Structure formats: structure tokens, C-alpha cells
Amino acid sequence: MYNFQHKNTYLLHNWILVIGYWILFLNLFHGCKPDKKAAPDQGFGYFPLEVGDWIIYDVDSIVYDFGKTVKISHWELKEFVESEFLDNSDRLTYRIERYIRPDSTGQWTIRDVWYANRNASAAERVEENQRYIKLIFPVKSGDSWNGNAYNSLGEMEYTYAQTDAADMINNIAFDSTVTVIQQDELNLVETKYISEQYAKNAGLIKRSYKNFTKNIDGTVNKGVEYSIVIKSLKTE
């Protein structure tokens, strides 16, 4: 009986040692594993969407008619992220209410309502009932895509022209911005140019639009140009 008990005690002791060594080995193995690298920045911050955020823009417009400046306009535009909901495709979508006023002393009047959503591959906006692909992810200089892929306006190639560039507009400093060229057609008889600039944690900070014909001497004949430039903002 003594030998049998002694043998069992010996075996149990060995098993405890083996288990202890395995636990020690596993702890050392996991402790020596290299730290996981941080996921690369995809650029989602260029298109933030949070209920309660707003941006105020200065809007300036010039209308030309047969070489004459016939109308110069200025007003302020406010975009307010009012709420969120799931659309018909179960995508998280944000309702953006857009207000205008003649200047900083005027009262805001609602102009229209647009919508926006963002997924892992793209950021989209519905403007005047037309859906546009504003950005694609990851944000990489030189990448192009069809901004009109989800509407019937015809193919329009958008291109990242400049990424991760610092800028300052109206005394607001942005440490990282990206410029999207939506259209760039320049020749002797006409100019068609559209660009948008986005900043991380702010969104759209500037839009430039030019569409006019030119005289033989290069002066503007007929058309319109306008700019939208950030004035102030509130983001989470």
C-alpha cells in the first residue's frame, strides 16, 4: 500500500511540474509576441458625421453676361447635422439641414435638406436629390473615381490632387487637408473647374466652381463662378 501511494504521489508531483512549465512557457511566448501595429489611417476624419455638428460658410457668387459683371452676391450658409436614421438599405444616414442668411446680423432661413452617409469604402452626399461619391477610402494622392456613379448626370472623374496638407482659412488652422478635383477643363473658349477641400475633423472647408465661356482675348464672356469658404464650425 505504501509503495502504491508513494508512486501516485510521485506521478501527481510530476504532472504538476509539467503543467507549471507549460503555463510558464505560454506566458513567455505571449509576452514575447510583437505588439500589433496600429491600423493605417483610412481618412475617415475628412468626412466627420456627428449629430449636432455645424459649419458656417461664406458664399460669394459672380454672374457674367457678355463680358459684363451683372450680379455679385454674398450670403452665409449653415449646414447642421440634425439627426441620424437608417435608410432603405439599412445604412446609417445623416440628415443635414441647410440654412442661409444675408450676413451675420440676419436671421437663418432653412433652404433645403441634404443627406450624407459614410462606409468603409466611400463617403456620399445626396444634394438636390442627386447622390455623389465625395470621397473614397483610403485617401491616397492620385486616386480617382466616378463621383457620379450613383446618379444619372454622366461620368465625372474625381481625383485626389493633394493630401495631408496643412492650411489656414479665416484664422482657422487645419493640420491635415485633402483637395478633390472634380472637373478641370481649360481651353481657349471656356473654363470648367470644380474643386472641394476637406479637413480632418471638420469636413468640407472650401468649394470652388467656375463655368464660363471666354472671349478671344481670354476675358470672361458669359457664365458664373462662386466659392464656399468656411467661416466657423462646431464639431464634437
Secondary structure, 3 states (H helix, E strand, C coil): CHHHHHHHHHHHHHHHHHHHHHHHHHHHHHHHCCCCCCCCCCCHHHCCCCCCCEEEEEEEEEEEECCEEEEEEEEEEEEEEEEEEECCCCCEEEEEEEEEECCCCCCCEEEEEEEEEECCCEEEEEECCEEEEEEECCCCCCCEEECCCCCCCCCCEEEEEEEEEEEEECCEEEEEEEEEEEEEEECCCEEEEEEEEEECCCEEEEEEEEEEEECCCCCEEEEEEEEEEEEEEECC
